[in-house]
Amino acid sequence: MAAQKINEAHEHIAKAEKCLKTSLTKWKPDFDSAASEYAKAAVCFKNAKQYDQAKDAYLKEAEYHTENKTLFHAAKAIEQAGMMMKEQKKMPEAIQYIEKACMMYMENGTPDTAAMALDRAGKLIEPINLEKAVDLYQKAAGVFENEDRLRQAVELLGKASRLLVRLKRLDDAAVALQKEKNMYKEIENFPMCFKKTTAQVLVHLHRGDFVAADKCVRESYSLPGYSGSEDCVAMETLLQGYDEQDEDQVYRVCNSPLLKYMDNDYAKLAISLKVPGGGGKKKKAAAAPQGGAGGAPSAAKDEEDDEYEGGLC
């Protein structure tokens, strides 16, 4: 089966070369037919799992589409060459071809196709190179934003923001989240603005910037429905607990369903948040009654016993 497909591919290449020849009666090469034959050859190689030869055939197809001034089809062929690299697990080369195709889509006046290709490239590279994935998602978002397709743009910005958190590039994540929030505000998706405020607070607290975290909540009071909402109350409670170094209060908010069921990267920020100077230990509830001399020991006392169990002679 594979051998048959390879033979078919070579037959198509021979036809393509024939299309390019000129004679006394044929003054110009037939670039359109040559490109078509190379496209068929590429598919045959691909079906035979000869991905390197398929890539070369797609690049030949692109070359003759370019000669024929059919840039959109040339870009498609280059993108396919990238996918052949992906099949061989050569991801950096795959991304290079896809990015080149995206530039051609832009030149051809089809920016939406460029943005979607950049998104696909981001998904391909994400498992092995988060930094590059961030770059591709942000580029794709920028293309959609220029086309006033803000819903698509903000979705891609969200992917970039989450990866920036995963990379611990929290300063960049804070900037990206603000842009996301502004875009959601522009399209009047206020519930998502609330969620982005929560993400901002977590990022800023992990940066150690309480003032910036507090500012994000204060700015959000102007959003319709935010003041008094579940998201708002949680953030006010979290900021109060953080400011007063009340570890129990911070722990309760950070382990509440509202934060635990956020996107995984933000949920991890929530459950790992520590108050400054707390050393990760819960604060003892000072006002809790002790139950008298014969009463049951307090929960705080139990925690203290557990903490030093076996540690003292």
Buried (B, 14 or more C-beta within 10 A) or exposed (E): EEEEBBEBBBBBBEBBEEBBEEEEEEEEBBBBBBBBBBBBBBBBBBBBEBBEBBBBBBBBBBBBBBBBEBBBBBBBBBBBBBBBBBBBEBBEBBBBBBBBBBEBBBEBEBBEBBBBBBBBBBEBBBEEBBEBBBBBBBBBBBBBBEBEBBEBBBBBBBBBBBBBBBBEBBEBBBBBBBBBBEBBBEEEBBEBBBBBBBBBBBBBBBBEBBEBBBBBBEBBEEBEEBEEBEBBEBBBBBBEBBBEEBBBBBBBBBBBEBBEEBBEBBBBBBEEBBBEEBEEEBBBEEEEEEEEEEEEEBEBBEEBEEEEEEEEE
